[in-house]
Amino acid sequence: MNARTQITMDPETQRRAQAKAAELGISFAEYIRRLVSADLGGPKRKVDMSIFFDLGASDEPTDVARDKDKMLGQAVWEQYLRKTGRKPRRASAKRRKA
């Protein structure tokens, strides 16, 4: 739920702020909200602790101590592919044999 707030500013600052909001194609109120949000940072999110459970639940046993670099690399690569919208390349026959 939003709370209504009233602010006072000099006419020149208000004129410039309204012009900037119009330039961005947003309302004056939205412009002010964005400025305040950018200054304060986003709302503090509550972390869902359940994400830490069942991390090791997989079909195959893993040795995290031994394979952590490989596992992290794979996770980072998959995240990169998701962000860029790219498809993973198929491993070449040479790499599959190794």
N, CA, C and O atoms as CSV, one atom per row, in Angstrom:
chain,resi,resn,atom,element,x,y,z
A,1,MET,N,N,0.844,-1.173,0.000
A,1,MET,CA,C,0.000,0.000,0.000
A,1,MET,C,C,0.893,1.240,0.000
A,1,MET,O,O,1.873,1.308,0.741
A,2,ASN,N,N,0.553,2.195,-0.816
A,2,ASN,CA,C,1.333,3.424,-0.921
A,2,ASN,C,C,0.874,4.447,0.109
A,2,ASN,O,O,-0.296,4.479,0.490
A,3,ALA,N,N,1.811,5.282,0.555
A,3,ALA,CA,C,1.498,6.377,1.472
A,3,ALA,C,C,1.628,7.686,0.711
A,3,ALA,O,O,2.589,7.889,-0.032
A,4,ARG,N,N,0.687,8.547,0.892
A,4,ARG,CA,C,0.698,9.845,0.215
A,4,ARG,C,C,1.678,10.765,0.937
A,4,ARG,O,O,1.698,10.810,2.167
A,5,THR,N,N,2.500,11.504,0.168
A,5,THR,CA,C,3.505,12.388,0.740
A,5,THR,C,C,3.470,13.732,0.026
A,5,THR,O,O,3.270,13.792,-1.187
A,6,GLN,N,N,3.661,14.789,0.769
A,6,GLN,CA,C,3.703,16.124,0.183
A,6,GLN,C,C,5.097,16.690,0.394
A,6,GLN,O,O,5.656,16.599,1.487
A,7,ILE,N,N,5.662,17.282,-0.674
A,7,ILE,CA,C,6.983,17.901,-0.563
A,7,ILE,C,C,6.899,19.338,-1.071
A,7,ILE,O,O,6.003,19.689,-1.839
A,8,THR,N,N,7.831,20.145,-0.638
A,8,THR,CA,C,7.904,21.535,-1.083
A,8,THR,C,C,9.264,21.746,-1.732
A,8,THR,O,O,10.295,21.344,-1.194
A,9,MET,N,N,9.248,22.387,-2.901
A,9,MET,CA,C,10.504,22.717,-3.583
A,9,MET,C,C,10.333,24.042,-4.304
A,9,MET,O,O,9.215,24.483,-4.571
A,10,ASP,N,N,11.461,24.670,-4.615
A,10,ASP,CA,C,11.372,25.953,-5.289
A,10,ASP,C,C,10.842,25.744,-6.718
A,10,ASP,O,O,11.036,24.679,-7.304
A,11,PRO,N,N,10.180,26.756,-7.268
A,11,PRO,CA,C,9.533,26.611,-8.573
A,11,PRO,C,C,10.480,26.200,-9.704
A,11,PRO,O,O,10.087,25.434,-10.584
A,12,GLU,N,N,11.701,26.689,-9.692
A,12,GLU,CA,C,12.655,26.339,-10.758
A,12,GLU,C,C,13.023,24.858,-10.706
A,12,GLU,O,O,13.089,24.196,-11.741
A,13,THR,N,N,13.263,24.342,-9.504
A,13,THR,CA,C,13.576,22.919,-9.350
A,13,THR,C,C,12.392,22.070,-9.782
A,13,THR,O,O,12.563,21.052,-10.452
A,14,GLN,N,N,11.195,22.485,-9.401
A,14,GLN,CA,C,9.997,21.739,-9.792
A,14,GLN,C,C,9.829,21.742,-11.306
A,14,GLN,O,O,9.517,20.708,-11.898
A,15,ARG,N,N,10.034,22.901,-11.939
A,15,ARG,CA,C,9.913,22.991,-13.393
A,15,ARG,C,C,10.899,22.061,-14.094
A,15,ARG,O,O,10.543,21.353,-15.036
A,16,ARG,N,N,12.161,22.074,-13.612
A,16,ARG,CA,C,13.180,21.224,-14.225
A,16,ARG,C,C,12.875,19.745,-14.007
A,16,ARG,O,O,13.080,18.932,-14.908
A,17,ALA,N,N,12.388,19.391,-12.821
A,17,ALA,CA,C,12.055,18.000,-12.521
A,17,ALA,C,C,10.878,17.534,-13.380
A,17,ALA,O,O,10.889,16.411,-13.886
A,18,GLN,N,N,9.869,18.384,-13.548
A,18,GLN,CA,C,8.724,18.027,-14.386
A,18,GLN,C,C,9.147,17.875,-15.850
A,18,GLN,O,O,8.653,16.999,-16.559
A,19,ALA,N,N,10.061,18.735,-16.291
A,19,ALA,CA,C,10.560,18.630,-17.667
A,19,ALA,C,C,11.341,17.329,-17.860
A,19,ALA,O,O,11.211,16.676,-18.896
A,20,LYS,N,N,12.140,16.954,-16.880
A,20,LYS,CA,C,12.907,15.705,-16.956
A,20,LYS,C,C,11.966,14.503,-16.974
A,20,LYS,O,O,12.180,13.559,-17.734
A,21,ALA,N,N,10.926,14.533,-16.138
A,21,ALA,CA,C,9.946,13.446,-16.120
A,21,ALA,C,C,9.262,13.337,-17.482
A,21,ALA,O,O,9.075,12.235,-17.997
A,22,ALA,N,N,8.893,14.462,-18.056
A,22,ALA,CA,C,8.252,14.455,-19.375
A,22,ALA,C,C,9.205,13.906,-20.434
A,22,ALA,O,O,8.795,13.167,-21.329
A,23,GLU,N,N,10.469,14.274,-20.323
A,23,GLU,CA,C,11.488,13.769,-21.260
A,23,GLU,C,C,11.605,12.246,-21.173
A,23,GLU,O,O,11.802,11.569,-22.182
A,24,LEU,N,N,11.483,11.723,-19.961
A,24,LEU,CA,C,11.554,10.271,-19.746
A,24,LEU,C,C,10.230,9.573,-20.048
A,24,LEU,O,O,10.173,8.344,-20.109
A,25,GLY,N,N,9.169,10.356,-20.236
A,25,GLY,CA,C,7.863,9.782,-20.543
A,25,GLY,C,C,7.166,9.193,-19.339
A,25,GLY,O,O,6.378,8.255,-19.463
A,26,ILE,N,N,7.462,9.752,-18.152
A,26,ILE,CA,C,6.835,9.266,-16.916
A,26,ILE,C,C,6.245,10.449,-16.169
A,26,ILE,O,O,6.546,11.604,-16.470
A,27,SER,N,N,5.401,10.145,-15.190
A,27,SER,CA,C,4.804,11.214,-14.393
A,27,SER,C,C,5.856,11.810,-13.447
A,27,SER,O,O,6.892,11.211,-13.157
A,28,PHE,N,N,5.531,13.018,-12.984
A,28,PHE,CA,C,6.400,13.672,-12.010
A,28,PHE,C,C,6.519,12.817,-10.750
A,28,PHE,O,O,7.610,12.667,-10.200
A,29,ALA,N,N,5.393,12.254,-10.293
A,29,ALA,CA,C,5.399,11.412,-9.090
A,29,ALA,C,C,6.284,10.180,-9.290
A,29,ALA,O,O,7.042,9.808,-8.395
A,30,GLU,N,N,6.188,9.548,-10.467
A,30,GLU,CA,C,7.021,8.370,-10.735
A,30,GLU,C,C,8.496,8.760,-10.776
A,30,GLU,O,O,9.352,8.011,-10.303
A,31,TYR,N,N,8.793,9.922,-11.335
A,31,TYR,CA,C,10.175,10.409,-11.376
A,31,TYR,C,C,10.730,10.559,-9.954
A,31,TYR,O,O,11.847,10.125,-9.674
A,32,ILE,N,N,9.962,11.162,-9.072
A,32,ILE,CA,C,10.386,11.345,-7.678
A,32,ILE,C,C,10.542,9.988,-6.998
A,32,ILE,O,O,11.516,9.767,-6.278
A,33,ARG,N,N,9.580,9.064,-7.221
A,33,ARG,CA,C,9.678,7.724,-6.621
A,33,ARG,C,C,10.961,7.029,-7.058
A,33,ARG,O,O,11.643,6.409,-6.241
A,34,ARG,N,N,11.293,7.129,-8.345
A,34,ARG,CA,C,12.513,6.481,-8.851
A,34,ARG,C,C,13.766,7.084,-8.238
A,34,ARG,O,O,14.710,6.365,-7.910
A,35,LEU,N,N,13.778,8.413,-8.083
A,35,LEU,CA,C,14.944,9.063,-7.470
A,35,LEU,C,C,15.145,8.594,-6.035
A,35,LEU,O,O,16.263,8.283,-5.623
A,36,VAL,N,N,14.054,8.546,-5.281
A,36,VAL,CA,C,14.149,8.120,-3.882
A,36,VAL,C,C,14.571,6.651,-3.819
A,36,VAL,O,O,15.418,6.276,-3.009
A,37,SER,N,N,13.977,5.827,-4.676
A,37,SER,CA,C,14.312,4.402,-4.685
A,37,SER,C,C,15.779,4.182,-5.057
A,37,SER,O,O,16.451,3.341,-4.459
A,38,ALA,N,N,16.277,4.934,-6.041
A,38,ALA,CA,C,17.677,4.795,-6.453
A,38,ALA,C,C,18.616,5.221,-5.321
A,38,ALA,O,O,19.671,4.619,-5.121
A,39,ASP,N,N,18.225,6.260,-4.586
A,39,ASP,CA,C,19.065,6.738,-3.492
A,39,ASP,C,C,19.085,5.748,-2.327
A,39,ASP,O,O,20.131,5.521,-1.718
A,40,LEU,N,N,17.937,5.166,-2.022
A,40,LEU,CA,C,17.844,4.249,-0.888
A,40,LEU,C,C,18.178,2.811,-1.247
A,40,LEU,O,O,18.451,1.999,-0.363
A,41,GLY,N,N,18.160,2.498,-2.505
A,41,GLY,CA,C,18.316,1.108,-2.935
A,41,GLY,C,C,16.959,0.439,-2.913
A,41,GLY,O,O,15.986,0.996,-2.404
A,42,GLY,N,N,16.903,-0.745,-3.463
A,42,GLY,CA,C,15.652,-1.470,-3.519
A,42,GLY,C,C,15.182,-1.897,-2.144
A,42,GLY,O,O,15.924,-1.805,-1.165
A,43,PRO,N,N,13.951,-2.363,-2.076
A,43,PRO,CA,C,13.452,-2.834,-0.778
A,43,PRO,C,C,14.245,-4.049,-0.317
A,43,PRO,O,O,14.664,-4.872,-1.132
A,44,LYS,N,N,14.445,-4.156,0.961
A,44,LYS,CA,C,15.183,-5.294,1.507
A,44,LYS,C,C,14.324,-6.533,1.377
A,44,LYS,O,O,13.201,-6.592,1.878
A,45,ARG,N,N,14.879,-7.527,0.690
A,45,ARG,CA,C,14.134,-8.760,0.484
A,45,ARG,C,C,14.372,-9.704,1.640
A,45,ARG,O,O,15.458,-9.758,2.217
A,46,LYS,N,N,13.345,-10.436,1.958
A,46,LYS,CA,C,13.453,-11.453,2.986
A,46,LYS,C,C,13.933,-12.728,2.296
A,46,LYS,O,O,13.334,-13.174,1.317
A,47,VAL,N,N,15.006,-13.307,2.805
A,47,VAL,CA,C,15.584,-14.492,2.187
A,47,VAL,C,C,14.797,-15.720,2.603
A,47,VAL,O,O,14.514,-15.919,3.784
A,48,ASP,N,N,14.446,-16.537,1.627
A,48,ASP,CA,C,13.754,-17.790,1.890
A,48,ASP,C,C,14.807,-18.846,2.212
A,48,ASP,O,O,15.533,-19.294,1.325
A,49,MET,N,N,14.889,-19.238,3.461
A,49,MET,CA,C,15.919,-20.177,3.908
A,49,MET,C,C,15.760,-21.570,3.295
A,49,MET,O,O,16.706,-22.357,3.304
A,50,SER,N,N,14.592,-21.878,2.770
A,50,SER,CA,C,14.377,-23.216,2.213
A,50,SER,C,C,15.252,-23.469,0.983
A,50,SER,O,O,15.425,-24.619,0.580
A,51,ILE,N,N,15.801,-22.417,0.384
A,51,ILE,CA,C,16.651,-22.626,-0.789
A,51,ILE,C,C,17.934,-23.372,-0.433
A,51,ILE,O,O,18.597,-23.919,-1.314
A,52,PHE,N,N,18.288,-23.398,0.853
A,52,PHE,CA,C,19.515,-24.064,1.260
A,52,PHE,C,C,19.333,-25.551,1.546
A,52,PHE,O,O,20.313,-26.274,1.727
A,53,PHE,N,N,18.107,-26.000,1.585
A,53,PHE,CA,C,17.848,-27.406,1.877
A,53,PHE,C,C,17.808,-28.214,0.590
A,53,PHE,O,O,17.438,-27.693,-0.462
A,54,ASP,N,N,18.181,-29.461,0.668
A,54,ASP,CA,C,18.191,-30.388,-0.471
A,54,ASP,C,C,19.130,-29.942,-1.581
A,54,ASP,O,O,18.895,-30.245,-2.751
A,55,LEU,N,N,20.190,-29.226,-1.228
A,55,LEU,CA,C,21.152,-28.816,-2.243
A,55,LEU,C,C,21.877,-30.012,-2.839
A,55,LEU,O,O,22.246,-29.992,-4.013
A,56,GLY,N,N,22.083,-31.040,-2.051
A,56,GLY,CA,C,22.824,-32.201,-2.523
A,56,GLY,C,C,21.935,-33.320,-3.018
A,56,GLY,O,O,22.418,-34.425,-3.267
A,57,ALA,N,N,20.659,-33.061,-3.164
A,57,ALA,CA,C,19.740,-34.109,-3.598
A,57,ALA,C,C,19.875,-34.297,-5.108
A,57,ALA,O,O,19.281,-33.545,-5.880
A,58,SER,N,N,20.631,-35.268,-5.522
A,58,SER,CA,C,20.776,-35.570,-6.942
A,58,SER,C,C,20.848,-37.073,-7.106
A,58,SER,O,O,21.030,-37.811,-6.138
A,59,ASP,N,N,20.702,-37.519,-8.344
A,59,ASP,CA,C,20.727,-38.949,-8.625
A,59,ASP,C,C,22.117,-39.550,-8.423
A,59,ASP,O,O,22.260,-40.698,-8.001
A,60,GLU,N,N,23.135,-38.752,-8.733
A,60,GLU,CA,C,24.504,-39.253,-8.636
A,60,GLU,C,C,25.201,-38.641,-7.427
A,60,GLU,O,O,25.032,-37.453,-7.152
A,61,PRO,N,N,25.977,-39.437,-6.706
A,61,PRO,CA,C,26.739,-38.848,-5.604
A,61,PRO,C,C,27.820,-37.923,-6.167
A,61,PRO,O,O,28.392,-38.194,-7.224
A,62,THR,N,N,28.089,-36.840,-5.457
A,62,THR,CA,C,29.122,-35.900,-5.909
A,62,THR,C,C,30.128,-35.676,-4.797
A,62,THR,O,O,29.824,-35.842,-3.616
A,63,ASP,N,N,31.318,-35.301,-5.191
A,63,ASP,CA,C,32.362,-34.946,-4.242
A,63,ASP,C,C,32.573,-33.440,-4.391
A,63,ASP,O,O,33.378,-32.993,-5.208
A,64,VAL,N,N,31.847,-32.672,-3.597
A,64,VAL,CA,C,31.878,-31.221,-3.725
A,64,VAL,C,C,33.280,-30.681,-3.495
A,64,VAL,O,O,33.708,-29.761,-4.192
A,65,ALA,N,N,33.994,-31.235,-2.537
A,65,ALA,CA,C,35.345,-30.748,-2.262
A,65,ALA,C,C,36.241,-30.903,-3.495
A,65,ALA,O,O,37.055,-30.028,-3.791
A,66,ARG,N,N,36.087,-32.010,-4.202
A,66,ARG,CA,C,36.931,-32.262,-5.360
A,66,ARG,C,C,36.418,-31.528,-6.597
A,66,ARG,O,O,37.212,-31.020,-7.389
A,67,ASP,N,N,35.094,-31.469,-6.767
A,67,ASP,CA,C,34.510,-30.978,-8.015
A,67,ASP,C,C,33.970,-29.553,-7.942
A,67,ASP,O,O,33.304,-29.112,-8.879
A,68,LYS,N,N,34.234,-28.819,-6.861
A,68,LYS,CA,C,33.589,-27.518,-6.690
A,68,LYS,C,C,33.893,-26.539,-7.817
A,68,LYS,O,O,32.993,-25.825,-8.261
A,69,ASP,N,N,35.136,-26.486,-8.293
A,69,ASP,CA,C,35.478,-25.556,-9.364
A,69,ASP,C,C,34.699,-25.876,-10.631
A,69,ASP,O,O,34.173,-24.978,-11.290
A,70,LYS,N,N,34.628,-27.149,-10.965
A,70,LYS,CA,C,33.894,-27.577,-12.154
A,70,LYS,C,C,32.401,-27.268,-11.999
A,70,LYS,O,O,31.764,-26.802,-12.944
A,71,MET,N,N,31.845,-27.527,-10.814
A,71,MET,CA,C,30.424,-27.304,-10.573
A,71,MET,C,C,30.083,-25.806,-10.615
A,71,MET,O,O,29.070,-25.411,-11.190
A,72,LEU,N,N,30.934,-24.986,-10.004
A,72,LEU,CA,C,30.707,-23.540,-10.042
A,72,LEU,C,C,30.827,-23.006,-11.463
A,72,LEU,O,O,30.018,-22.184,-11.894
A,73,GLY,N,N,31.823,-23.469,-12.179
A,73,GLY,CA,C,31.996,-23.047,-13.569
A,73,GLY,C,C,30.785,-23.387,-14.411
A,73,GLY,O,O,30.335,-22.575,-15.220
A,74,GLN,N,N,30.261,-24.576,-14.224
A,74,GLN,CA,C,29.088,-24.998,-14.977
A,74,GLN,C,C,27.880,-24.131,-14.611
A,74,GLN,O,O,27.123,-23.724,-15.492
A,75,ALA,N,N,27.696,-23.848,-13.330
A,75,ALA,CA,C,26.563,-23.029,-12.891
A,75,ALA,C,C,26.669,-21.608,-13.454
A,75,ALA,O,O,25.672,-21.049,-13.912
A,76,VAL,N,N,27.862,-21.027,-13.424
A,76,VAL,CA,C,28.062,-19.673,-13.952
A,76,VAL,C,C,27.818,-19.657,-15.454
A,76,VAL,O,O,27.196,-18.727,-15.967
A,77,TRP,N,N,28.298,-20.670,-16.165
A,77,TRP,CA,C,28.109,-20.744,-17.606
A,77,TRP,C,C,26.621,-20.858,-17.957
A,77,TRP,O,O,26.148,-20.199,-18.883
A,78,GLU,N,N,25.892,-21.688,-17.223
A,78,GLU,CA,C,24.458,-21.845,-17.479
A,78,GLU,C,C,23.705,-20.546,-17.206
A,78,GLU,O,O,22.776,-20.204,-17.938
A,79,GLN,N,N,24.097,-19.820,-16.158
A,79,GLN,CA,C,23.476,-18.527,-15.862
A,79,GLN,C,C,23.761,-17.543,-16.989
A,79,GLN,O,O,22.869,-16.803,-17.402
A,80,TYR,N,N,24.983,-17.526,-17.487
A,80,TYR,CA,C,25.347,-16.657,-18.605
A,80,TYR,C,C,24.497,-16.980,-19.836
A,80,TYR,O,O,23.994,-16.071,-20.497
A,81,LEU,N,N,24.337,-18.249,-20.141
A,81,LEU,CA,C,23.542,-18.648,-21.296
A,81,LEU,C,C,22.085,-18.213,-21.129
A,81,LEU,O,O,21.455,-17.768,-22.088
A,82,ARG,N,N,21.548,-18.343,-19.905
A,82,ARG,CA,C,20.162,-17.917,-19.668
A,82,ARG,C,C,20.019,-16.415,-19.865
A,82,ARG,O,O,19.058,-15.958,-20.484
A,83,LYS,N,N,20.974,-15.642,-19.341
A,83,LYS,CA,C,20.893,-14.182,-19.450
A,83,LYS,C,C,21.014,-13.709,-20.893
A,83,LYS,O,O,20.337,-12.763,-21.297
A,84,THR,N,N,21.864,-14.355,-21.663
A,84,THR,CA,C,22.080,-13.922,-23.041
A,84,THR,C,C,21.124,-14.581,-24.015
A,84,THR,O,O,21.055,-14.181,-25.177
A,85,GLY,N,N,20.383,-15.584,-23.562
A,85,GLY,CA,C,19.432,-16.268,-24.442
A,85,GLY,C,C,20.100,-17.201,-25.427
A,85,GLY,O,O,19.487,-17.608,-26.414
A,86,ARG,N,N,21.336,-17.540,-25.172
A,86,ARG,CA,C,22.060,-18.427,-26.080
A,86,ARG,C,C,21.815,-19.871,-25.707
A,86,ARG,O,O,21.475,-20.186,-24.567
A,87,LYS,N,N,21.990,-20.734,-26.673
A,87,LYS,CA,C,21.843,-22.173,-26.459
A,87,LYS,C,C,23.224,-22.764,-26.207
A,87,LYS,O,O,24.206,-22.309,-26.795
A,88,PRO,N,N,23.315,-23.769,-25.342
A,88,PRO,CA,C,24.621,-24.400,-25.106
A,88,PRO,C,C,25.087,-25.129,-26.359
A,88,PRO,O,O,24.291,-25.725,-27.085
A,89,ARG,N,N,26.379,-25.067,-26.592
A,89,ARG,CA,C,26.955,-25.780,-27.730
A,89,ARG,C,C,27.079,-27.244,-27.386
A,89,ARG,O,O,27.343,-27.612,-26.241
A,90,ARG,N,N,26.886,-28.069,-28.388
A,90,ARG,CA,C,27.096,-29.501,-28.178
A,90,ARG,C,C,28.587,-29.758,-28.091
A,90,ARG,O,O,29.373,-29.144,-28.813
A,91,ALA,N,N,28.971,-30.652,-27.221
A,91,ALA,CA,C,30.396,-30.998,-27.093
A,91,ALA,C,C,30.844,-31.695,-28.348
A,91,ALA,O,O,30.124,-32.529,-28.896
A,92,SER,N,N,32.040,-31.356,-28.810
A,92,SER,CA,C,32.559,-32.009,-29.999
A,92,SER,C,C,32.938,-33.471,-29.670
A,92,SER,O,O,33.099,-33.818,-28.500
A,93,ALA,N,N,33.075,-34.307,-30.684
A,93,ALA,CA,C,33.408,-35.715,-30.478
A,93,ALA,C,C,34.732,-35.846,-29.730
A,93,ALA,O,O,34.903,-36.749,-28.911
A,94,LYS,N,N,35.651,-34.953,-30.013
A,94,LYS,CA,C,36.967,-34.973,-29.368
A,94,LYS,C,C,36.823,-34.715,-27.863
A,94,LYS,O,O,37.453,-35.394,-27.052
A,95,ARG,N,N,35.991,-33.730,-27.494
A,95,ARG,CA,C,35.818,-33.399,-26.084
A,95,ARG,C,C,35.013,-34.454,-25.347
A,95,ARG,O,O,35.239,-34.678,-24.158
A,96,ARG,N,N,34.076,-35.108,-26.028
A,96,ARG,CA,C,33.247,-36.118,-25.363
A,96,ARG,C,C,34.060,-37.340,-24.963
A,96,ARG,O,O,33.728,-38.004,-23.981
A,97,LYS,N,N,35.119,-37.650,-25.705
A,97,LYS,CA,C,35.936,-38.817,-25.393
A,97,LYS,C,C,36.767,-38.603,-24.146
A,97,LYS,O,O,37.106,-39.563,-23.454
A,98,ALA,N,N,37.102,-37.355,-23.848
A,98,ALA,CA,C,37.985,-37.063,-22.704
A,98,ALA,C,C,37.324,-37.253,-21.390
A,98,ALA,O,O,37.948,-37.044,-20.349
